[in-house]
Amino acid sequence: MDELFLQYIWKYQKFRAGELQLTNGTPVEVLSTGEQNYDSGPDFFNIRIRINGTIWAGNAEVHFRSSDWRKHGHHLDHAFDNVILHLVQINDEDTKTAHGQILPVAVLAYDDSLYKQYKQMIETRKFIPCHGKLSCVSNLIRRHWLDRLTVERLEKRAAQFEIRFQKNQNCWDETFYQFTARAFGCNINAGPFELLAGSIPIKYFSKQHDSRLQIEAMLFGQAGLLVNHTNPDNYQRALLNEYTFLRNKYKLTPIPGHLWKNLRLRPANFPAVRIAQFASLIYNCRNLFSEVLECHTMDDIYSLLAVTASEYWDTHYGFGKPSHRIIKKLSHTTIDLITINTIAPFMFYYGNKRNIQKYKNLALWLLEHIKPEKNSIITRWKSAGTNPANAAESQALLHLTSEYCKSRRCLTCEFGCLVLNSSY
């Protein structure tokens, strides 16, 4: 038996009407099932029940067996002293608090058909367990749940940023620069871009800020893309000369060039083009993170990030490989993705860390004013009848898929609970 299912039974009062009673036969009237707690401590806070005419208020804990209370160490934990009701499937021993007080225990009785419905949901082979059953979810509930999931996703990203922030000795500029570089790599080259940024501290660029060529040289050289060319052109030779000097000056160690991938990429996303555009961003923005914080709309972000690769790349997608002339300017679509994956989440993290609400609000506002992403997961949700209105909602659906659907956490999902309620 899944404890989450028993928590669901309690939360939505799916126990048999009039059959909730203590193990001594005393009836229990439920006035409020309280608030479910997903962190440490009792499973439900602030429940209210009536026993023998007396109203009790406190917390509740849910287990399959009453002996699980002791096995989980709750009998030694004062965080459980305010529990007033222990809800179980099987009562096999008394429940005692850290003070030695014996707690009331109630056995949750429910219809077997409900558990069968639940098992069918979590054991389905469908990518989205409730696919085809979401008509019971109102637009109001859908929006409310997606709003919560958007914040959950931003909080998860914030935790990732915090780890890197600590590694970078609490340097905002260095941390934002590294994650922005990762975003320039899209999915295929995100890892190599992150390694590249990690191999060049951002402070080194400030010392060469008057020279785009030197910034490009450091990036291409550290990317491992200036070697093994049998007949380098003038631009390559200039980069290599600059890089040789800068590598010795800063004692740099390049990453392996074979990490970069071109397969299944549009030419505009080739790593050399993206590195050249990233070099232009570093060259144009002397204080990248500070300038991003000054952006208040997507137009501001477009203006800041709409960088163009240097002239050589107008006629090249790779070193020594001439092509038709196309100016390599960062598109609005790419800037949208960078905003979705780095700028908005990092603003949220910064606002949360510094206790500045306006940046948290701005992060959400930006996501709400970007078109929803297009990918295979979003396509599946559309086929299930859920169409995201903006990037905030598409991010919510990605989070729902990875954190709930894949691990079949249907009973902690608003959609899953409503589907189960409607089917019983």
N, C-alpha and C positions, 0 to 999 in steps of 0.2 A: 504494500500500500504506500502511495506517495503522500507525504505530509502536506505537500502543496494542495493536493485534492481535499484533504480534511480542512485545511485553512479556507479553501473555496467554499466548502459546505457551511462552515461557520459564518464567513463574511456575507454570503448571500442567503443565509438562513434556509439552506436546502435540506436540513435535517427534517425528519418526519414531524409534521405538525402535532404539537401536544405530547411528543415523546421525549423531549429533552428533560432528563432528570439526573440527579446525582446517583452515585452507586448505591446509596442507601434507600433509593426510591423516591426521594423528595423531588417534586417538580421544580423546574427552573424556568422562569419567564424571562425572555430576553427583551430588554428595553432598548439596548443599543449594542451592536457588535463591535463598536469602537473603530479605531484607525489601524490598518495593517502596517506593521513595522518591517521594513526590508533590511534593516541593519541589525547589529547585535542587540541582545535583550529580548524581552518577551515578544511574541508574535503579534499581539494586538494590544494597543494602548487604549485606556479610557473606555472600557466596556461598562455597561450598566445592566444589572440583572436583579430580579426580585426572587428571593427565597423565603418561604414562610412569612410573606408579608413585609419582609425587610429588604430595602433597596441597597445593593452593594455596588460600589464603583471602584474600578482598578484595572488591572491588566489580565490578559489570558495567554496561556501557552498551549500549543497544539503538538501532540506527539501521536505516533501510531500506537505504542505501548506506554503505559504510565511509568514503567521502569526506565524508559528512555530519559526521563527527567534526571534520574541519578546517573545514568551512563553519560549524559552530556555535561555533568558537573553542576547542574543548576542548584543542587542541594547545598552547594558550598558558595554560591554566587549571590551576593546581596542585591544584585541588579534585578533579581527575581522575587524579592521580598514583597513587592506590591501585587503579585499575582493573586487573584481571588478565585480563579477557576482554571482547572487543568482539563483540557478537552482531548479525549483519546478515542481510539478505535477499540483497544483492548485494555482492560484494567487488570494488571497483574501484580501491583504492589502499591502501598501507600506512597503519597507524594508529600515530602517534607521540605520546608524552607530552610535557609541557613540558620534560622533561629529555632529550628526543630518543630515548627508549627505544621500540623497536618492540614493539607489543602483539600477543598472539595474537588471531586473528580466527576466529570460527566462523560458518558459514552455517546458519541455522535452516531445516530442511526439514520440511514438514508436508503433510498431505493437503489437496488443493484443496476437498474437500467441507466441511471445517471452515470455511474462509474463506467459502464460499457460505452456510453457515448464519449466520455472523456478518453478512454483507451483508444477508441477508433480515431479520434482526432490526433492524438500524439503519435500513433503508430502508422498514420497514413504515409504514403510515399510521395504525396504532393509536396512541391517546393514550398508552397504556402499552405499550411495545414487546413485553414478555413476557406480555401479557394472555393468559390461558388456559393458561399453561405453568408456573405457579408451584407446582404440586403437588409438584415436586421439592425445594422449599425446606422444610426441617424447622422446627418451631416454635422450636427452640433457635437455629438460625442466623438465623431471622427476627427474634427478639427481640434477638439480639446486634447485627445490622446496624441495626435501628431505634434501638437505644440509641446507637450511634455517630452516626447521622444526627441524633438529637436534640441531641447535643453540638455537632455541626457547625453546626446551625442557630443554637444559642445563641452560638457563637463568631462567626458571621456578624453576628448582631445586635449583639454586643459591639463589633465593628469599626465599626458604624454609630454606636453610642453614643459611641465614642471620638472620632470626628470632631466630633460636636456638643460633647462635653465640652471639647475643645481650643478650639473657637470661643467657648465660655462661660467662658474663663479658668479652667478646672479647677473649676468650681462644680457640685457634686453636686446641690444643691437646684434650681438653674435647669434643669439638663439633665433631671432626672427629671420636673420639672413640665411641661416642654415635651412630653416623650414621653407623659406621662399625658394631657395635653390631646389629643394626637393620637389616643390610644386612645378617648377619649370620642366622637370623631367617627366611630367605626366605619370602614367602608371608604369610604362615599360622601363624608363630610365630614371625613375625616382631615386632608387638606391645609389647608382653611380653619381648622380647630382649631389646627393647628401654627402657622400664620401668626398667629392670634390670640394664642396664648401668647407667640410671639416678639415681639409688639408691646407686651407689658406685662411688664417685668422682675418677677420674683416678689417682689422687695424692696418694690415699691410696695404690694402687698397688706398687707404687715406693718404699714405705716403707717396703714392704714384697717381694721385687723382687728376693731375693735369695731363696725363697721357692715356688716351684710350688704347693705344697700341700696347702699352705695358700691362694694362688691365687684361686685355685680351691674351697677351703672351702668358701671363700667370695662369689664367684659367685654362687655356688650351694646353699649355705645357703640363700643368698639374693633372689634366685630364688624360695625359698619355697619348695625345693626338698629334704631337709634333715630331714623332720618330717614325723610322721605317718608310720614308718617302724617297724613292729613287731619283726623282727629278723634281725637286721642290721649286715652286715659282717664287717670285720676288716677295710676295706677302708672307709665304711660309718661312722664307729665309729671315725676313725681318722679325717675325715672331720668335723664331728659334734663337736668334742673336739676343733679343731682349730677355727671353726666358733663361738662357744660359747664365746671364748676369744675375737676374733676380733669384734664380734657384740657389746660386752660391751665396748671394747676399743674405737670404732668409733661411738658408739650410732646409730647403723644401724637398719633400719626397713625393713624387707623383703617384697617382693611383694607376693600376694596370689599364691600358687602353682597350683591352679585349672585353672589358665589362660593358662597354657601350653597345647598344643594339639598334640596328636600322630595320630589321625585318618586321613586316606587318605595320610599318609606320608610314603615314603620309610624308612626302618630302619636307613639308613645312615643319614637321616634328622631328626631323633628323637631329641627332644630338649636337652636331657642329653648329647648326642654325640656332638651336636653343641656347647653346653656350654663348654664341655671338650676341644674341638678344639679351641674355643675362649680363654680359659684359657691358652692354649699353645702359642697362638699368643701373648697374653699379657706378658707371661713369657719370650718368645724369643726376643721380641721387646721392649726394655726399652724406646725408643722414637719412637713410632709407626708412627706418622704423619711425623716426620723428615725423617724417613727411607723410607716412601712411596714417599716423594718428591725427593729422590735420585734415584728412579726407572726411567729408560728411555725407557724400552721395556717391552713387556709382559713377556719375560723370566725373567727379573728382578723381576716382580711382582709375577710370579710363585715361584721363589726362596724364596721370602719373606713370602708368604702366604701359602706355601705348608707345613703346620704344621700338626703334628700328635698328637692325643689325648694320654694321659698317658696310661701306660701299662694295667691298670685295664680295660680300654675300648676296648682292643684287644679282650676280651672274653665277653663283655657285650654291650647291647644297652640301658639298663636301670639299675637302682640300684637293686641288688639282683636277676637279671635275666640273668644267664649265657647263652652264645651262642657259636657257632663255632668261632674259632679264625680268626679274620679279623682285620688287622691293620687299624685304623680309621684315614686315612690321607685325608686332604682336597683335593678334586679332581680339575683338571684343569677346568672342567665344572662349578663347584661351584665358583672357583676363578674368572672365566670369569663373572659370574653373580654379584659377589661382585664388580668387576671392573666397570661393566656397571652401576650398581645402586648407587655406592658410590665413588669409587676411581676416576674414570674419571670425574664425575660431580663435585666432591669436588676440584679436581685440577683446573677445569675450574673456579670455584667460587674463589679459592685462587688467581689464576692468574688475574682474573678480579678485585678482591678487592685490590690486591697489585699492580696492573698495571704491571704485569709481563707476557708478551705475550707468552713466551715459555711454560708456564704451560697450557694456553688455547689451544695452538697448540698441546701440548702433549695429552691433554684430547681427542681432536678430533682424533688424530693419533691412540691412543689406541683403541677407538671405531671402527675405520676403520680396525683394525687388529684383531678383534674378530669376530667369526662366528655369523651370525644373530640368534636372540633368536627363540625358538620354543614355540609357544603358540597358543591358539585358534584364537586370533585376527590376528596374522601373517598368519595363515592358510587361513583365509578369504581373506586376501589381495592377497595371492598367487592364490587363486581360481579366483580372479578378474583380474589376469594377471600382478600383481606387485610383483616381487620376490626380497626381500632385499638382497644385496650383502654382507652385513656385519652388525655388531651391530649398527653402526651409522644409517644405513637406517632402521633397525627394530625399533630402538628407535624413529626415525622420523615417522614411520607408527603408532606406538602406540600413539604418540602425535597428529598426524593427526586425529586419530579415536576419542580420548577423547576430543580434543579441537575444532574440526571442524565438523566431521561427526555426532557425537551424538547430537550436538546442531544445526545441519544443517546450518553451516556457509559456505555454498557452494560458495557464492559470494566473500568470502575472501580467497578462496582456488584456487590455480593455476589449479588444476585438474578440479574443478567444473566449473570455468570460461571457460576453453577450451572445456569442454564437452558441455556447453550451447552454446558457439560460433559455435561449429561444427554442432549442431542440428538445427541451425536456418539459 
